[in-house]
Amino acid sequence: MSGSVTPQEQDPAWKHCLMFKIGHLVELKCVYCGKNFNVDGIHRIKEHLAGQKGNVATCSRVQPDVQLQMLESLNGIAVNKIKKENLAEEILCYDDLGKNYSGMNTEIHLLPVHDALEDDTDDDVYGNTEVEVSKKDDIMKNGRVRKPLDNSNDVSHTVCMGVGRFFLDVGLSMNAVNSDYFQPMIDAIASQGEGAIGPSYHDLRSWILKNLVHEVRKDFDQCSVSWGRTGCTLLVNEWNSRKGKTFVNFFVYCPECTTFLRSADISNVIDPSNAIYKLMRETVDKVGLKNVVQVITSSEDRYVIAGKRLTDTYPSVSWTPCAAHCIDLMLEDIGKLPKVKKILDQAKSISRYIYNNISVLNMMRQYTFGFDLVDLGVTRSSTDSTTLKRMVNIQHGLHSMFTSEDWKESPYSKKPEGIAVLEYITNLLFWSECASVTRLIDPLLRLSRIVGSEKRPAMGFVFAGIYRAKETIMKELVAKEEYLVYWKIIDCRWEQLQWHPLHAAGFYFNPRFYYRIQGDVHLQIRSLVYDCIEEMVTDNNIQDKIMKEIASYHSCVGDFGRNMAIRARDTLLPTEWWQAYGGGCPNLTRFAIRVLSQTCSLIKLNKITFEQMHERKNCLEQQRLNDLVLVQYNMSLNQMAPYDKQQENIDPISYENIDIVQDWVMDKDTCSNGSGNADWMAVDPPLGDAMLLGQSVDDIEALGDSMTMKNLWNERL
């Protein structure tokens, strides 16, 4: 956790920001809007709070009295600067006059003029006083601070209230403001100036939708060009509506993008597995058999049956269940173990108490610098894991809070529930067990993020990630009878994928891991790789060429053995490494890139509903709705961010996420006592930036440089 730095108390702006030190970097955070600033003095924060345009973005949440105070302070600074410059010029003039008058070669060392009240002009925390001329000119004009041309806070308030009325009137989710298209929409409206007129109902249904359909189809055509080079994965995802209907949705994944293709209603079919098989076969034919490397579905029986039928029909296409779901089931099973469940239950009791008391919640966010205790995951199991890890990271802040005078003077500290929470917070054994559980599950948690990434193909990392998790568990628990309990859970859930040729080939063609294992493991993995080659490559001549070239990779000769290639094993993505150093083995390189370019998991995107799309209606309107869903889904896919970015600025008590976090934020007696302690307007928003918890380690880097793969393989269950 980052340490806080003691600020210079003499400047009023320090009361409205927080300062954090992360390694050698120092950052300031506005307490109102949470915006971060690379530290170059308090001056930029002051401009931000004062609504001063030009150098920084203005704060939209600052209180009016604070804004006025900052403006007055800036005016005072500018005047002081002029006075200092005039004084320095007078001294220099006097110096020149003295030299001319006496003829003495006396050097006068000018000392900076110090103003005890406002000495903050451009000093950073290290005492530097360099002032850029352009910045100084921007700040001062005739001795005064240049004021905004308009009242930016009034403008922002008007805009925000207008947007808010629209959202609430039509029932839009508040998460819609996180769309990549939201701010560009605001900018486009603002660029038209006063009197801009929005589109009509018929505009949206006609030419606007038509243009967006053309954009999506153009993107699809560009994306499909890469399928022949990298191959692609067909994702088959099921979605159940609130009306009890079941829809099967089809996506195509490749490293360039993920594309939504079609949706089908299978609610009333007699034989679902047969219907799913026919739909998958039709989609493979549409995408192109030569392009499809694998099909990923859930592990439900009807999808297993349909997937195996598809591989019988098309032997070159692999079928695999969703790896992310398998890992989530591992986390769920581990969470049910008595030792782990006990810790989770204790941690959840702390969290529920905090999130159901306004004063305690506000106090917690104050002592943890705006960080929330709950760290939202994709599923309940992942949320349990990420939140327990977050609690360990902010335990010092929690301890400071519950041992502070603020807490002791609070009425909650005298009540039984508060006393019980205090006992947990101050119990060193509790925190030690929390840290131990966190270390046990952290490799699986990281692997779940790797396999769930939409931006980085995971096929080359999932096999190693499982063994890395088992290695960590073995080192943490030491005793074989203890760590085998966890291993059984992992092996049971991973059984369907453990011996899959495609996953073994992904491991084999990742030089980061392959060259670190030796002995019998090589032979066993290579046998699975040969199975993969025979399945994916139908041309016997190409198979023979690949087998000749694979000897060079195995022996690390040619370009594979260059010092540059050896160093790049850990710095380049596997596909990039093969593109750079596989030129001497073109057939093997093409095959390796097709394997390594695949994902391992289904996507989770429940934003769009399909019920209207499949209802009986006018045929022309049916086409319009089909295109509408096509545009909506693909626009959502195009802006999908890495998982850690998706979770920024999300309040864990928001109703949109309650199904995932309810065990952490919902008390059985919530809002039932009528005590008046449920005024949401008094709750401070979460403003913590996860970067301030310390420099995060990349999930792939966390897989480690050394692996005891041979020992783990020999001890597999």
VOLO-328717 format. One record per residue (C-alpha): x, y, z; residue in one letter. Coordinates in steps of 0.1 Angstrom, whole numbers, plus 5000, padded with zeros to 4 digits. Example, Ala and Ser with C-alpha at 12.3 -4.5 7.8 and 13.67 -1.06 7.14 Angstrom:
<rs>
512349555078A 513749895071S 
</rs>
This chain:
<rs>
500050005000M 501350344992S 502450575020G 501050925025S 503351225023V 503051505048T 501851815029P 502952175033Q 500252295057E 500552665049Q 498652655015D 494852635016P 494752404986A 496352115006W 493052085025K 491351984993H 493651714979C 495551404990L 499251334982M 500550984977F 503950844971K 504250534948I 507850424945G 509650734933H 506550894919L 504351144938V 500751214929E 498051454941L 494351364941K 491451604941C 489151504970V 486051614951Y 486351454917C 489151214923G 491351334894K 495051254897N 497851504890F 501551424885N 503051634912V 504651964900D 503452174930G 500152254944I 499452514917H 497852284892R 495452154919I 494552514927K 493852594891E 491752274889H 489652374919L 489352734908A 487852644874G 490852804857Q 490952674821K 494152634800G 496552424820N 494352164836V 490852024835A 488452204858T 486752024887C 482951974882S 482251884919R 484152154939V 482052354963Q 481452714953P 483052864984D 486152654978V 486352764942Q 486153124952L 488853074978Q 491152914952M 490553204927L 491453464954E 494553264962S 495553254926L 495053624923N 497253684953G 499953454939I 500053644906A 500353974924V 503153844946N 505053714915K 504854064900I 506154214932K 509053964934K 509954034898E 509854414903N 511954374935L 514554154917A 514754414888E 515254694913E 518054494930I 519754424897L 519454784887C 521054884920Y 523754624914D 524554764880D 524555124894L 526855024922G 529254854899K 529455154876N 529755394905Y 532455214925S 534155004899G 534254714923M 533754364909N 531354254937T 528853974929E 525553994946I 523753654952H 520053704951L 518053504975L 514453404967P 511853634983V 509753415006H 506153475013D 505053285044A 501453275034L 501453194996E 504953054988D 503652784965D 503852924930T 505452644911D 507452464938D 507252094937D 507551864967V 511351844962Y 511852214964G 512352294927N 511352644917T 511652634879E 509052834861V 508252794824E 507853124806V 504753004787S 503152894819K 503853224837K 502453424808D 499353194808D 498853254845I 499353634846M 498053914825K 498554264838N 499154124873G 495953934875R 494953574870V 493153514837R 489553414847K 487453164827P 485353314799L 482253164815D 481253004847N 482352644839S 480752504870N 477352644861D 477752504826V 478752164839S 475952164864H 473452254836T 474851984813V 474851714841C 471251794852M 470051784816G 471751444810V 470451324844G 466851414835R 467051224802F 468650914818F 465950894845L 463050974822D 463850684797V 465150444824G 468750424811L 471250244833S 473650484850M 476450264838N 475750404804A 478050704812V 480950464811N 480450394774S 483250504752D 480650684731Y 479250904759F 481851184761Q 482251204723P 478451254721M 478751544746I 481651694727D 479751664694A 476751854708I 478952114724A 480852174692S 477652284675Q 477152564699G 473852704712E 470752584694G 471952244684A 469052014676I 469151634683G 467951364660P 464351274657S 462750934663Y 462650874625H 466250994621D 467450724646L 465350454629R 466450544594S 469650704582W 471550694615I 470950324620L 471750264583K 475050444587N 475950244618L 475149914601V 477450004573H 480250094598E 479749764616V 479849564584R 482949744572K 484649664605D 483549304601F 484949274566D 488349424578Q 488449184607C 487548874586S 490648934565V 492848824594S 491048494599W 492948314572G 496248414589R 495548374626T 492448144625G 489448224647C 487448084675T 483648044674L 482048134707L 478647994715V 477048164745N 473648094760E 471448374774W 468148324794N 465648604794S 463348704823R 460448564803K 461948214804G 463248214768K 466648064758T 468748224732F 472048104717V 474348374705N 477348324682F 480548534682F 483748504663V 487048584681Y 490348664666C 493148884680P 491949174659E 488449184674C 485448994686T 482449004664T 478748924670F 477248714642L 473748594650R 471248494677S 468748204677A 465848124699D 465847754711I 463247784738S 460747554722N 462947304704V 462446934713I 466046824710D 468247124721P 471546944715S 470646864679N 469447224673A 472647364688I 474747124666Y 472947244634K 473347604644L 477047554650M 477547374618R 475747644598E 477947914615T 481147724608V 480147704571D 479448074571K 482748174587V 484647924566G 485847584577L 489547664569K 489347964593N 487747804624V 490347654648V 488047584677Q 484547614691V 484047714728I 480847644746T 479647594782S 480147254798S 476447164800E 475546824786D 473746954755R 476647164745Y 479146884751V 477046654729I 476746914702A 480447004703G 481546644699K 479146594670R 480646894654L 484246764657T 483146434642D 481746624613T 484746864610Y 487746684625P 489946994619S 487847194644V 488447154681S 485747174708W 486647304743T 484547414773P 484947764787C 488247784807A 487048084827A 484047894839H 486247604849C 488547834869I 485548004885D 484247664897L 487647604912M 487447924932L 483847834942E 484947494955D 487947634973I 485647894990G 483547605004K 486547445022L 486047495060P 489147695066K 488547925037V 484847965043K 485448065079K 487748345068I 485348465041L 482448465065D 484348675090Q 485448915063A 481948945049K 480549025084S 483049315086I 482049435051S 478249405057R 478549605089Y 480549885072I 478349915041Y 475049935061N 476050235083N 476550575066I 478950715092S 481050405093V 481150385055L 482250745051N 484850705078M 486150395061M 486550575028R 488250855045Q 490850635063Y 491450425031T 491850735009F 488650674990G 489250294984F 486350064988D 486549745007L 484649544981V 486449484948D 483949384922L 484649074902G 482948914872V 481248644894T 480448584930R 483448354935S 485848594919S 484348884939T 485048684971D 488648644960S 489348994949T 487649154979T 489548945004L 492749054986K 491549414987R 490949385025M 494549265030V 495849555009N 493949815029I 494249645063Q 496449925077H 493850185068G 491049975084L 493149925115H 493850305117S 490150375114M 489050135141F 491750245166T 491250625159S 489650885181E 486950925154D 485950565160W 486150575197K 483950885198E 481450735174S 478250585190P 478950265169Y 482050185189S 479850115220K 477449875202K 477949495202P 478249485164E 480949755164G 482849585192I 482749255173A 484149415141V 486849585162L 487949245175E 488349105140Y 490249415128I 492749405157T 493249035156N 496648955140L 495648585135L 492648685114F 494848895091W 497448625089S 494848375078E 493348625053C 496848675038A 497348305036S 494048245018V 494848534994T 498248374985R 496548044979L 493848174955I 495848464939D 497348254910P 493848124901L 492448474903L 495248604880R 494648314856L 490948394854S 491848744843R 494248604817I 491748364802V 489048624803G 491048894785S 489549014752E 492749194743K 495348924746R 495048564734P 495348324763A 495947994747M 499748014753G 499348074791F 496447874805V 498247544807F 501147694826A 498847904848G 497247594862I 500547444872Y 501747764886R 498647774908A 499347414920K 502947504927E 501947804948T 499547594968I 502247334974M 504747594986K 502147765009E 500847455026L 503947235025V 502246935040A 501146695012K 497846595029E 496946965030E 497847074995Y 496346764978L 492946884990V 493247184968Y 494946994940W 491946754938K 489647044933I 491747184905I 492246854887D 488546764890C 487447094873R 490347094848W 489846734837E 488046824805Q 490847054794L 493946904810Q 494546664781W 493146874753H 495746884724P 495047254717L 495947364752H 499047144753A 500047294719A 499547644733G 501947564762F 504447394739Y 504647684714F 505047954741N 508847974744P 508548144778R 507647814793F 508647544769Y 512347594772Y 512147574810R 510847224813I 512846914807Q 512746534808G 509646324804D 507346624803V 508646714769H 507746374755L 504246364770Q 503346724758I 504846664724R 502646364719S 499546594724L 501046844701V 501346584674Y 497646504679D 496846864674C 498846884642I 497146574628E 493646724637E 494247074624M 496347014594V 494546804568T 497346814541D 499846534547N 502646724529N 502247024552I 502246784582Q 505546644571D 507046984567K 505947094601I 507446784617M 510746854600K 510747214612E 509747124647I 513146974654A 514747314650S 512347464676Y 512947174700H 516747194697S 516747574697C 518847614666V 518947874639G 517148194647D 515448024676F 518848014694G 519848374688R 520648574720N 517948824709M 515448544706A 516348404740I 515948744756R 512648804738A 511048484752R 509948684783D 509349024766T 507348944735L 503948784733L 504248434719P 502748524685T 505148824682E 508048604691W 507148354663W 506748634638Q 510148774647A 512248454648Y 510248184631G 511148284595G 513347984590G 510447744597C 507447894578P 505147604581N 505647554618L 505347934624T 502047954606R 500747664626F 502047804660A 500548144653I 497147984646R 497247794679V 498548084700L 496048334685S 493048174701Q 491148254733T 490148004759C 486848144773S 483448284764L 482648644768I 480348784794K 478149064779L 474549074791N 473949424779K 471649354750I 468249174751T 466948964722F 463348904730E 461949164707Q 464249044679M 462648694679H 458948794683E 456548784653R 456349114635K 456349284602N 459149144580C 460649484574L 460649574611E 462249234617Q 465149314595Q 465549654612R 465649494647L 468149234635N 470449514623D 469749704656L 470949414677V 473949364653L 475049724658V 474449734696Q 476349414703Y 479349494680N 479649854693M 479749704729S 482349454718L 484549724702N 484849914735Q 485449624758M 488349724781A 490649504801P 488949374832Y 490749604857D 489649904836K 486049784835Q 485749804873Q 486950164877E 484450404892N 481950134901I 480150174934D 479949824950P 476549894966I 474949994932S 471849794923Y 473349694889E 475849464906N 473949354937I 473648994925D 477448954926I 478249144958V 475149094979Q 477048865004D 479349155011W 477049455013V 473549325022M 472649265058D 469549055066K 468149345086D 469149615061T 466749915061C 464249745083S 464849915116N 463650255105G 466550425124S 467050685097G 470550555090N 469750495053A 470150835038D 472050765006W 472551145000M 474951145029A 477250875015V 480650995002D 481350844967P 484250604963P 487150794947L 490150564953G 492550484924D 493750124924A 497150244912M 497750394947L 497650054963L 501049994948G 502549904915Q 500549604901S 502349304887V 501149194852D 499248874855D 501448704829I 504648824846E 503248684879A 503348334864L 506948344874G 510348274858D 510947934873S 508647634872M 508747294889T 506747154860M 508446814861K 507746754898N 504146874894L 503646654864W 504946354882N 502746414912E 499546484892R 496446304904L 
</rs>
